[in-house]
């Protein structure tokens, strides 16, 4: 039995008591309980302090006064409205989850969501979006096709709006001089292609579903770089254009096996939806996956866990990017850091049954 258990505290619990029981400094306890200083303390210590405070029903004296005196803040989140796409449905959900993860520790912050209409490109300045009541903005880089003249858009935002903006999932070539949390599509595609090569595949087809989009260009570069680095000849007939959905993947694989003399032993699809369509096409062609042809997707969508065979994929860290971006935005709003700030979050290979 500990000393604190033998001599229970009969007076109101204070920070000093929590610090003594946890064997840490009282300033550490204070920071762990302050939503605006929690980032200075490790997650493990924050959890221990919060658990003990809850167990002892401790409430900081300053909390009531603080929540009244500190004026509320509102940030905006702009996401594209492509609601018939599994990926974009998951993008919206995971973005909101990432924002929520951070705002739980910042109770005076709220988030306003703006979903871009598909057939109404956002221009600049757009009074519907850049509301005077907002303190900062998170903008998904995947809104690119729905923002008029997206490439110079970050510079125009900065010229028009002098409050902090953080771009999410923006290719880092477009990120010069702006705050953003990005994802290296080329590195991630290289990782996926290398996985197929290490499984013994040399005839690896690539289903290119992005056309002129930067994400597609860089994923294709990652695929080609991995082949070149292993001195594997690039066969142009194995690179097949595909509409980026299940139907497109089905049609692309059907065309591919009709026109090539030596069929591929593996297929790398530019996204998970295309990969699922590729698996269905292989079934129709009487090909076993992965016995005859392995299939690799890209995005890490939850649906990949439930198709048969379960889909191997390179996962985009959508929730983590939103979490990092929200924390960055709050630090910019509260002048804890100065921009421009760049943060790259790596992709993760999830190996399942399809390879």
Beta strands, then each sheet from edge to edge (+ up, - down):
strand 1: 73-80
strand 2: 109-116
strand 3: 136-140
strand 4: 164-168
strand 5: 179-182
strand 6: 204-208
strand 7: 239-241
strand 8: 266-269
strand 9: 294-299
strand 10: 312-315
strand 11: 342-344
strand 12: 348-350
sheet 1: 2+ 1+ 3+ 4+ 5+ 11+
sheet 2: 7+ 6+ 8+ 9+ 10+ 12-
end
